[in-house]
Amino acid sequence: MRGIQMVLPASSDKCARKKSPALLLGNTRQSESVVSLCACRIYPATCLRKGTDMDFEDINFPVYRRYKNGKTYFKIVNPKLFEEVQLIGNRKIVKQLEARLFPERRFVHDMVYNYSAMAEAISEEEYLSVRE
């Protein structure tokens, strides 16, 4: 079986098209297909475009939020640490989570800045009354 060799243009910002070689898989032969390769700028997961970066300079922590269903409460201690209180029946589950991965950090960012669709801002007193 031959592998597919993909070569990107050295200094091009446009997408390049290259035909891949035919592959022989068992008794079937795949026809040649056109592979579209994009040599455009690729951002790593930890980097966001200008204007949407995750600097929390204008936020006074801790920040308190509650899901609109009223069953999950959050205390965002800092951009990489938050506490979650889940109300399940007559039980409370309290978790303290560290946002290490990009989706977790993005979740914290959304809970601080873009929360209106999924959560409501609450006071510290309301959070503490639920937690205890």
C-alpha positions, -999 to 999 in steps of 0.1 A, spaced: 0 0 0 14 34 -10 11 63 14 -2 97 5 25 123 3 13 159 8 36 188 0 27 223 10 40 253 -10 68 270 9 56 306 11 20 306 -1 -11 318 17 -34 302 -8 -48 267 -7 -29 242 -28 -45 212 -46 -26 180 -52 -38 147 -65 -32 118 -41 -19 86 -56 -43 57 -60 -45 34 -30 -47 -4 -33 -68 -17 -3 -74 -54 -4 -91 -63 -37 -106 -29 -42 -89 0 -58 -97 36 -47 -97 61 -75 -75 91 -74 -90 119 -54 -82 155 -51 -69 165 -17 -73 202 -9 -46 214 14 -47 248 30 -14 264 37 -30 294 53 -21 305 88 -30 280 115 -35 292 151 -27 269 179 -55 261 204 -40 283 231 -40 313 208 -71 333 198 -74 361 173 -68 397 182 -96 412 202 -109 379 216 -80 369 237 -85 356 272 -71 384 293 -93 390 324 -77 423 334 -110 441 337 -127 415 359 -128 415 397 -128 379 409 -146 360 423 -175 360 399 -207 341 406 -231 326 380 -261 303 380 -275 282 352 -310 294 341 -325 261 353 -313 270 389 -296 236 395 -260 245 390 -241 274 406 -205 286 398 -179 306 417 -151 316 393 -122 322 416 -97 332 388 -93 324 351 -80 289 358 -99 279 389 -137 276 394 -161 259 419 -193 242 408 -223 233 430 -248 209 415 -282 204 431 -294 169 423 -326 160 441 -319 167 478 -281 163 474 -254 188 467 -223 180 448 -195 205 452 -165 203 428 -135 225 426 -121 224 391 -89 237 375 -92 249 339 -61 233 323 -73 224 288 -85 249 262 -122 239 263 -122 244 301 -106 278 298 -130 287 271 -159 277 294 -146 300 321 -142 328 295 -178 323 284 -191 322 320 -174 355 327 -182 374 294 -208 355 273 -230 341 300 -264 357 292 -277 328 270 -270 301 295 -266 316 330 -274 345 352 -252 367 374 -258 361 411 -246 376 444 -220 361 467 -247 357 494 -270 337 471 -241 314 462 -231 309 498 -266 301 509 -268 274 482 -234 260 490 -240 256 527 
